[in-house]
Amino acid sequence: MLGRTAASLFWLCRQIERSENLARLLDVGYRVAMLPSSGEGHREEWRSTLISAGCEEGFREKYDELTERAAINYMLFDMDNSGSIRCCLHAARNNAKAVRTALTSEMWESLNTTWLEFSELRAQNMTSNRLPEVLSWIKQRSMLFRGAMLGTMLRDDTYYFSQLGAFMERGDNTARILDVKYHLLLPDNEIVGGGVDRYQWSAILRSVSAHRSYRWVYGDKANQPWYVAEFMMLNQIMPRSLVHCYSWITESLLGIENLYQEKSQSAAVASDLFQKLRTSKMDDIFADGLHEFLTEFLVSQNGLSSQIAEDYHFY
Amino acid sequence: MSSEETNIFNEMLSANGNVRSPYSQLGEWLENQDKGFLGRKQREAEIMFKRLGITFAVYGAGEATERLIPFDVVPRIISASEWRKLSAGIEQRVRALNAFIHDIYHRQEIIRAGRIPAELVIQNEAFLPEMIGHTPARKVYAHIIGTDIVRVSPNQFYVLEDNTRTPSGVSYMLENRETMMHMFPDLFHQHRVAPIEHYPELLRQTLTSVAPAKNREDPTIVVLTPGIYNSAYFEHAFLADQMGVDLVEGRDLYVDGGYVYKRTTQEPERVDVVYRRVDDAFLDPLTFNPDSALGVPGIFDVYRAGNITITNAPGTGIADDKAIYTYVPDIIEFYTGQKPILQNVPTWNCANPDEFAYVIEHLPELVVKEVHGSGGYGMLIGPTSSKREISEFSKKLQANPSNYIAQPTLALSACPTLTRSGIAPRHVDLRPFVLVGDQVRITPGGLTRVALKRGSLVVNSSQGGGTKDTWVLED
């Protein structure tokens, strides 16, 4: 397989996963802004959404004032924002075109149709009533692509590189949301478990599609910061948790090792990270600082990303 | 049909209004369809093409945009006996052209024999001195050819152009058939339509057969594309996928120790055959255009050393040059000793003063083309042009006569086509696809291009033409 093909598959799946995560973030931002309690605070909610999406700085350069409409446009449609949904889908489709021979026709058609239909959306028509429908459509399109991938792709290196991209993006997203929101919700001296608006906690869970599964796993325990963080980081059965992502990342890299009959540095790095997540305890994480833990995680993940590119000749 | 078009050969209806025999069942079928049924099928096909991404890029003012080539749901039908003649003529022609290219880059017997003027070859932009003395595997230079053919009467076919460089369109031929079989299975039950779906297999066999002799056992084949912004990118990806080989860009390949390798996720892998869809000039920045970012530095040296096969060979443009075209009948006689089975369109070469004088006098009735042009750009169609357009073109022509050839405006045959006002005849041409390797392989049929505008003779997709599925009936 060409190194360029592997890189394109990896990035293409990252971009699709990202579009889905962005849609979820926007959806949550929108919901929270509708709450009666938010009032003026909804502006802060949009700021934290922009920060979670990693595009707050770019937004500030472009706009003097933070309005809901501007934030939505910037995250959905703006081609100047390399982290907008439009940019993600555009880049994903270009990558897909470049590696068409490595995609199944089902994968290509689902992505191509997504792009064609997305291109017909116009910012000015994006009324409040229309937005939730569009966001849920974006999520569904990403899931359709993923379903096509799981259902039709050969379990060879094309599959492993695709899975790698998807789960690295997912882990990255979960870590960022937790990091950003957690700090917004626990200002300065707030004690963990203090009187924080429970809607906000359910918003965090919603942004990783876990508000209902949390209930199933934790029963009647209220949305405690402690448990929410544990759920999102260390719970192996939660499909967007860091440890779950790393079980897939490790499995994919071991799969490539097995296929190529050659040990790789990246598989070793991923196994270490996976092991660390599996054995971490929330007590220790909170004692050493959640923010520090997540920052270190993101740094390690970037290191892994570069190692994969080096091991498998991405260019 | 309008009155001025009464001389046009209609492939379905003969002059007395009878349906010609290849079309007898289709004619009846068309009559029995609900009004609106074909229109719905047409829209269905377009949605399918769009979803599959069967598009081409159009370059105009500003950014390139992706467009669909309009697809016409009414098939064009060629009888078995008509096809036998056509394919024999095509095979004769491609064999002769390959012999010509070999000769031109070796002893140039045809020039010595005085059958073709030396300067027409040597000073031709399409002649590549770098190819002199090189003999590729099996002496084949033009492996993949699309021969453009037009029909003017039941028995008269003319070759309009021999596309011996990087002809495109074969993916549309294949997708058109897939679509038709999907939409009209009953029609395929009624007709014995020669299958074409094995083209990618034949292409792969052809490419394998021309690998450098020492690695012909299981050669590694790649398709080389300029990239996703090329107008025919869809086809490049399609063919690579259908053959089960890698689609590469220049940056995916590199030269080391006299061989070409591709960069993979593991060890580099040696490449034996490159089916390139990149023009000669961009193939190797070390030998040709130094600014090319599309090619592979050093690949031409590997090629000259016989360690890789490039299809089509660099320098094959000399065989489909419009100035050489007028000599193709002589070329066929010279190398095969036979009379040409298919005729050329009578052509005036404006480089020749007498012929130029005739052309200038008769512009309103002629089609004038640039010698090196393609895609229907930069041409004059006398009968459909205004006086002003003709006089403007005349100025360009007089400034540089040798840049042009002229042909009579042919009354291209017409086929039934779905239009806004129902089924009506529209002009068509035909591009059969030919593969030359250890043998000549011709896929029955080809790509029919149709001028969708009433009365129009321009079938190019860049100028509003569409395509049709083309059926060759088996006996």
Interface residues (C-beta under 8 A of the other chain):
Chain A: M1 L2 G3 R4 T5 A6 N94 K97 A98 R100 T101 S105 W108 E109 N112 T113 L116 D157 F161 I256 Y260 E262 Y312 H313 Y315
Chain B: K50 R51 L52 G53 G227 I228 Y233 A237 F238 A240 D241 D246 L247 V248 E249 R251 D252 K262 R263 T264 T265 Q266
